[in-house]
Amino acid sequence: MGIETPFVAVDGIVMLYDRNEAFKGIVLIERKNPPLGIALPGGFVDIGESCESALVREMKEEISLDVEIIRLLGVYSDPKRDPRFHTVSAVYICKAYGEPKAADDAKKCFVYPPDEIPMEKLVFDHAKIIKDFMATRYQST
Amino acid sequence: MGIETPFVAVDGIVMLYDRNEAFKGIVLIERKNPPLGIALPGGFVDIGESCESALVREMKEEISLDVEIIRLLGVYSDPKRDPRFHTVSAVYICKAYGEPKAADDAKKCFVYPPDEIPMEKLVFDHAKIIKDFMATRYQST
């Protein structure tokens, strides 16, 4: 067919709550593979699965949490956002309970209150994504 | 690299206005290529361009309009939404002035007031997309 487009990925802003519905923070990972650094959990969408299914699967694989998608935050598609190749990411805000455990592409998991996130250590355009989330968070989630 | 993901496309809900800022309707096209039928204008994202750039380019190519993007409506990624292969589409609401002229993959252009759109003739999941647009239109555009 000759069609070539960027890769499609999904990333999750996972808002972690305790059983009393108290907000604990956002789940971030330390990446096992280059580019090394701190990132939102996420991964590529498989052919044959929706972005929402890919998001739920990737969150289970990387941080061992069952997430509920709240809403789409945005689509991030700057050709330079991923240093490896051109990736378009659909970013979803979601909610989860429990303890994240790193697995698959994640070496470690962290839970950061939004204002304590080490923005300078974030890879890709994830600092921008988190800023966008912070700017819209109190409007509609 | 072994990564295979769905194709990435963009579609536009182009709200057409006259010079007095009166809303005329939504621009739809009759497709030149299969699947034949009525559709939102749109197309594939090239490697190296953002979704927003692809949207502006495709609207210029297919309906000969310079559009201003208002906001992202959503990401549509059901594996069955495109009968040809799996395509993930980022759909943007935009605004334009002037007269649409069909070109490239579009055989004809139409401007329909939203409540006169022939929903049964729409291909892909474009009827669902337009319903989603109608449901959110009066909230935030």
Interface residues (C-beta under 8 A of the other chain):
Chain A: M1 I3 E4 T5 P6 F7 V8 A9 F44 V45 D46 I47 G48 E49 S50 C51 E52 L72 G74 V75 S77 D78 P79 F85 H86 V88 A90
Chain B: M1 I3 E4 T5 P6 F7 V8 A9 F44 V45 D46 I47 G48 E49 S50 C51 E52 L72 G74 V75 S77 D78 P79 F85 H86 V88 A90
